[in-house]
Amino acid sequence: MKVMVMVKASADSEAGRMPAQAELAAMRTYNERLVEAGVMLAAEGLHPSRRGVRVRFDGTRRSVIDGPFAETCELVAGFWLWQVRSMEEAVEWLKCAPFNPDGRAPMDVEIRPFLEAEDFGDTFTPELRAQQQRLHERMDRNDGSGFQPPTTRSSTMKLIPFLGFNGDTHEAMAFYARALGGKVVSEMHYSDMPPESGMDGDGCGGFMPPPDHVAHCQVEAGGAVLMGADGTQRGEGGITITVDVESVDDAERIFAALAEGGQVQVPLGETFWARRWGMLVDRYGKPWMVNCMAPMDGGR
């Protein structure tokens, strides 16, 4: 289970007084124990509330309230995120924290468990669970470098290079992963394709590589994605651009726009891995794939 351990604010923390060197050293030693035990996921301290703001929601109105905030005992000065087997284990770890060794300033530190998927019951449908899983995967890859404020952010779209090979995808993608400091996150062979996939000579753009060849391989490195497969040598140097979008509407709109004046090789449609997928060559002779992934569990 995951828990948040909340260190409440004090007069000292609200005044911005930093811990003494000895206190910092003791806390570093404690945190090292948490990390070595595989307990600590994150730990951060917070500035005094005078540097914070609150946003009040009242119907359609939004008002901003500047700090400081008076209720010191209700404020949080810092927190840990822990992965533990039980609340009892979390309590035992917290008892070891080097807080208030001289007993001069009693303090309360609160442990609160995270809500789990099961806590939401039937309202958290398989489709919502799959969407949440995809969101967490995107969060894990996000380093903040592509941040846009909500007022300027558009629907998510990725342009991903797709490399075509003639039987050496496995070796090549492993090489690229090492060179880029990343890792191969998925690999599927044509023999792994389900019978209902339609990946035969007609359904796969007019080709059908041997069963032991790679049908899809994905490398991730530094937030970037590189894909490849055997038997898909198209374009200059065997490179196709994949447009990866989150909505069916976007997939259909982009596919239609790119296909105008070009040639559709595989019509946009539903597959076992995607809500929409198709291949085309645009009016300038450049190959494209448009992909809108299905939920992780195959739901709709």
C-alpha positions in Angstrom: 0.0 0.0 0.0 1.0 3.6 -0.6 0.8 6.2 2.2 1.5 9.9 2.5 3.3 11.0 5.7 2.5 14.6 6.4 4.6 16.8 8.6 2.5 19.6 10.0 3.7 23.2 10.0 5.0 24.9 13.1 5.8 28.4 14.1 9.4 27.8 13.1 8.5 26.4 9.6 6.1 29.2 9.0 8.8 31.7 9.9 11.1 30.1 7.4 13.7 28.9 9.9 15.8 26.1 8.4 16.8 23.0 10.4 20.2 23.0 12.1 23.1 21.0 10.4 22.8 18.2 13.0 19.0 17.9 12.3 19.6 17.7 8.6 22.3 15.0 9.1 20.0 12.9 11.3 17.1 13.2 8.7 19.5 12.2 5.9 20.5 9.1 7.7 16.8 8.3 8.4 15.9 8.8 4.7 18.8 6.6 3.6 17.3 3.8 5.8 13.9 4.3 4.1 15.4 4.1 0.7 17.5 1.0 1.4 14.4 -0.7 2.7 12.5 0.2 -0.5 10.0 2.2 1.5 10.5 5.8 0.4 9.1 6.8 -3.0 9.5 10.6 -2.6 10.2 13.2 0.1 9.9 17.0 -0.1 9.8 20.0 2.2 7.6 23.0 1.5 8.1 26.8 1.8 6.1 28.7 4.3 2.4 29.4 3.5 3.3 33.1 2.8 4.7 31.9 -0.5 1.6 29.9 -1.4 -1.8 30.6 -2.8 -5.2 29.1 -2.6 -7.8 29.0 -5.3 -11.4 29.1 -4.1 -14.1 27.4 -6.3 -17.6 28.9 -5.9 -19.9 27.7 -8.7 -18.3 29.1 -11.9 -16.3 31.7 -10.0 -12.6 31.2 -9.3 -10.8 33.5 -6.8 -7.2 33.5 -5.7 -6.2 33.9 -2.1 -2.6 34.8 -1.3 -0.8 33.4 1.7 0.1 33.4 4.6 -2.7 31.3 6.1 -3.5 31.5 9.8 -4.3 27.9 10.7 -0.7 26.8 11.3 -1.8 23.5 12.8 -3.7 22.6 9.6 -0.8 23.4 7.3 1.7 20.9 5.8 5.4 21.7 6.0 6.7 18.6 4.2 5.8 15.1 3.2 7.0 11.6 2.4 5.4 9.1 0.0 6.0 5.5 1.2 5.3 2.0 -0.1 4.6 -0.3 2.9 2.9 -3.6 3.5 0.5 -2.2 6.1 -0.4 0.8 8.2 1.3 -0.9 11.1 4.6 -1.0 9.2 4.2 2.7 8.3 3.7 3.6 12.0 6.8 1.7 13.1 8.9 3.4 10.5 7.5 6.8 11.5 8.3 6.2 15.2 12.0 6.0 14.2 11.9 9.5 12.6 14.4 12.0 14.3 11.7 14.5 15.3 11.8 16.5 18.5 14.6 14.6 20.2 14.8 17.0 23.2 11.0 17.0 23.8 10.8 20.8 23.8 8.2 21.1 21.0 5.7 18.2 20.7 4.4 17.7 17.2 2.0 15.5 15.3 2.9 13.7 12.0 0.0 12.2 10.1 -0.1 9.1 8.0 -2.8 8.8 5.4 -3.3 5.8 2.9 -3.7 6.4 -0.8 -7.0 5.5 -2.4 -6.7 2.3 -4.4 -8.7 1.4 -7.5 -10.8 -1.1 -5.5 -11.9 1.7 -3.2 -14.0 3.2 -6.0 -16.0 0.1 -6.6 -18.0 -0.5 -9.8 -17.9 3.2 -10.7 -14.2 2.8 -11.6 -14.8 0.8 -14.8 -12.2 -1.3 -16.7 -12.0 1.5 -19.3 -11.4 4.1 -16.7 -8.7 1.9 -15.1 -7.0 1.5 -18.5 -7.1 5.3 -19.0 -5.6 5.8 -15.6 -2.9 3.3 -16.3 -2.0 5.0 -19.6 -1.9 8.4 -17.7 0.5 7.0 -15.1 2.8 5.6 -17.9 2.9 9.1 -19.5 3.6 10.7 -16.1 6.5 8.3 -15.6 8.0 9.4 -19.0 7.3 13.1 -18.4 10.4 15.2 -17.4 8.5 18.5 -17.5 10.4 19.8 -20.5 7.4 19.9 -22.7 5.1 21.7 -20.2 2.5 24.1 -21.6 0.0 26.0 -19.5 -3.6 24.6 -19.7 -4.7 27.6 -21.8 -2.3 26.7 -24.6 -2.1 22.9 -24.4 -3.7 20.9 -27.2 -4.7 17.3 -27.4 -1.7 15.0 -27.1 -0.1 13.9 -30.4 3.3 12.3 -30.9 5.3 12.0 -34.2 7.3 8.8 -33.9 9.9 7.5 -36.4 9.1 3.9 -37.4 12.1 2.0 -38.9 11.7 -0.8 -41.4 14.2 -3.8 -41.4 14.6 -7.0 -43.2 14.9 -9.5 -40.4 17.3 -7.7 -38.1 14.9 -5.5 -36.1 15.7 -7.3 -32.7 19.5 -6.7 -33.1 19.1 -3.1 -34.4 16.7 -1.9 -31.8 18.8 -3.4 -29.0 21.7 -1.4 -30.5 19.8 1.8 -30.6 18.6 1.3 -27.0 22.2 1.0 -25.8 23.4 3.9 -27.9 20.6 6.2 -26.7 20.8 5.2 -23.1 17.3 3.8 -23.2 15.6 0.4 -23.2 13.4 -1.9 -25.3 10.0 -1.7 -23.7 8.1 -4.0 -25.9 8.7 -6.5 -28.7 6.2 -8.7 -30.6 6.8 -11.3 -33.3 4.4 -12.1 -36.2 3.9 -15.5 -34.6 2.4 -13.7 -31.5 -0.3 -12.0 -33.6 -3.8 -13.4 -32.7 -5.6 -15.1 -35.6 -8.3 -12.5 -35.7 -5.7 -9.7 -36.2 -6.0 -9.8 -40.0 -2.3 -9.4 -40.4 -2.0 -11.5 -43.5 -0.7 -10.6 -47.0 -3.7 -8.3 -47.7 -4.3 -6.9 -44.2 -0.6 -6.0 -43.7 -0.1 -3.8 -46.7 0.6 -6.6 -49.1 3.4 -8.4 -47.3 3.8 -11.2 -44.7 7.2 -11.7 -43.2 8.2 -15.0 -41.5 6.6 -15.8 -38.2 9.8 -15.4 -36.2 10.4 -11.8 -37.5 9.5 -8.8 -35.4 6.1 -7.3 -36.0 6.6 -4.4 -33.5 9.5 -3.2 -31.3 9.6 0.0 -29.2 12.5 1.7 -27.6 12.2 4.6 -25.1 15.0 6.9 -24.2 14.9 10.3 -22.5 11.2 10.7 -23.1 11.5 10.0 -26.8 10.1 6.9 -28.6 11.5 4.9 -31.5 9.6 2.1 -33.2 10.6 -0.6 -35.7 9.6 -3.8 -37.4 10.7 -6.4 -40.0 9.1 -6.3 -43.5 8.1 -2.7 -43.4 10.8 -1.0 -45.5 9.1 2.1 -46.8 10.1 5.6 -47.6 13.7 6.9 -47.7 15.9 4.6 -45.7 13.0 2.5 -44.6 11.6 5.2 -42.3 7.9 5.8 -41.8 6.4 8.5 -39.5 3.8 7.3 -37.0 1.2 9.8 -35.8 0.1 8.7 -32.4 -3.0 10.3 -31.1 -5.4 9.8 -28.2 -8.8 10.2 -29.8 -10.6 8.5 -32.7 -11.7 11.9 -34.0 -8.1 13.1 -34.3 -7.0 9.9 -36.0 -9.7 10.1 -38.6 -9.2 13.8 -39.2 -5.4 13.5 -39.6 -5.6 10.4 -41.8 -8.1 12.0 -44.2 -6.0 15.2 -44.4 -2.7 13.3 -45.1 -4.4 11.0 -47.6 -5.7 13.9 -49.7 -3.9 13.6 -53.1 -2.0 10.6 -51.9 -2.5 6.8 -51.8 -4.1 4.8 -48.9 -2.2 1.5 -48.4 -4.2 0.2 -45.4 -7.5 1.9 -44.7 -7.9 3.4 -41.3 -9.8 0.9 -39.1 -9.9 -1.0 -35.9 -7.3 -3.6 -35.0 -6.6 -5.8 -32.0 -4.1 -3.2 -30.6 -5.7 0.1 -31.8 -9.1 1.8 -32.0 -7.9 3.2 -35.3 -4.8 2.3 -37.4 -3.9 2.8 -41.1 -1.1 3.4 -43.5 -0.8 5.8 -46.5 1.7 7.6 -48.7 1.0 11.3 -49.0 1.0 13.4 -52.2 4.8 13.9 -51.9 5.5 10.2 -51.7 6.2 10.2 -47.9 4.9 7.2 -45.9 2.7 7.6 -42.8 1.0 5.5 -40.2 -1.8 6.9 -38.0 -2.4 5.2 -34.7 -5.0 5.6 -31.9 -4.2 3.0 -29.2 -6.9 0.9 -27.6 -7.2 0.8 -23.8 -4.6 -1.4 -22.2 -7.1 -4.1 -21.3 -8.7 -4.1 -24.8 -11.8 -2.3 -23.6 -13.6 0.3 -25.6 
